[in-house]
Amino acid sequence: MRMLTRQKEKKREKEKGRRERERERMEWIRESVASVRSIQFRQLLTQAVSLGLIVTSALIIWKGLMCFTGSESPVVVVLSGSMEPGFKRGDILFLHMSKDPIRAGEIVVFNVDGREIPIVHRVIKVHEREDTGKVDVLTKGDNNYGDDIVLYADGQRWLHRHHIMGRAVGFLPYVGWVTIIMTEKPIIKYILIGALGLLVITSKD
C-alpha cells in the first residue's frame, strides 16, 4: 500500500512539474509576443515620424525658396514646345521675381485668368500706364507665330504685374519629365508615392 501511495505521489508531483513547466513556457511565449508587438509598434511609430519630418522639411525648404526668390512658385516645368529651341518640354526652370521693371526680351512665367497651368513665354512688348506708371507686358512663345493675346482673358491685351510669377533665371534640361509622366499617368504617381512611403516605413535604419 505504501509503495502504491508513494508511486501515486511521485506521479502527481511529476504531473504537477510538467504543468508548471508548460505554464512557464506559455508565459514566456506570451511575453515574447507582447515584446515583439511592442517593438514593431515603436518601429512603425518611429518610421511614421520620420516620414512626417521628411514632408515637413520639404515644405519648409519650399517656403524658404519662395521667400528667397520672391516667387510663389520658384521652380516650374516646361509643359509644351512653344519656347523651343531655347527651352524644351520637360525642362525645369528656376524663377526669381524682383521689384525691377520687366523688360522686353525677358522670359517670364505667368498665370492667365481662367487657366490653372502657368505659361512660359518671352516678353515682346512693354506698356507703361500714364495714370499709374505701372508697366504691363505682352508675351509670345518663341516657337509660336503670333502673340499671346488669344491666350489672355476676354478683352485683355496686356499682362499686369500680378499675373507674373517670376523671371526665368536658370534651367535644368529634361529633369521635369518625371513630373510630366506622373501628371499624364496618375497611376505611376500613386505607385511611386506608395513605394517611397513603404520604403520609409519599413526601413530598419
Secondary structure, 3 states (H helix, E strand, C coil): CHHHHHHHHHHHHHHHHHHHHHHHHHHHHHHHHHHHHHHHHHHHHHHHHHHHHHHHHHHHHHHHHHHHHCCCCCEEECCCCCCCCCCCCCCEEEEECCCCCCCCCCEEEECCCCCCCCEEEEEEEEEECCCCCCEEEEEECCCCCCCCCCCCCCCCCCECHHHEEEEEEEEECCCCHHHHHHHHCHHHHHHHHHHHHHHHHHCCC
